[in-house]
């Protein structure tokens, strides 16, 4: 694993673009895009849609935050219905009263943030102030995690968020392992072919 991580970061930092742009220009564009994605997803996690409850109580008096396409709360699909028997605490997300929709939002937002962080760490690999950039990124992730835990009710399971945060890193590791194995197999086949050619009588 210690040898795999540098390969993962180098694979991003040395990537080639199909567009005829210099490598530095491509990296700058990617950094701008992923930084924007990280900022948007971080803000969404810290300030969830619909805001937070201002007091303790029950969700039966909640105002629906359903999309206008449903027109009214009575037309909401089953997966979007609020749990009228739920209880809420001050500071927790109002959106969490719609469990499935909140899980979709939280998991998707976390995957987007984690993916952008992975690309940022890869693009800043082996450059000046690398440690400071990585330390700041790790601090941002810790802030995001603490905020999500703070606004999410205790009844929700956090393992989905943890899995979503790990997925981009795990997928990239699997891709690099697959590439490494494919290169080894190809090298073995080429070596065997060369050996057979050398053993053939002149």
NORHU-V776317 format. One record per run of one state. SS is the DSSP state (H for helix, E for strand, C for the rest). FROM is the first residue (numbers start at 1). TO is the last residue. If there is no record, write none. Layout:
ss:SS from:FROM to:TO
ss:SS from:FROM to:TO
This chain:
ss:C from:1 to:1
ss:H from:2 to:13
ss:C from:14 to:22
ss:H from:23 to:46
ss:C from:47 to:51
ss:E from:52 to:52
ss:C from:53 to:56
ss:E from:57 to:58
ss:H from:59 to:61
ss:C from:62 to:67
ss:H from:68 to:70
ss:C from:71 to:72
ss:H from:73 to:75
ss:C from:76 to:77
ss:H from:78 to:80
ss:C from:81 to:86
ss:E from:87 to:88
ss:C from:89 to:92
ss:E from:93 to:93
ss:H from:94 to:97
ss:C from:98 to:98
ss:H from:99 to:123
ss:C from:124 to:129
ss:H from:130 to:151
ss:C from:152 to:158
ss:H from:159 to:199
ss:C from:200 to:202
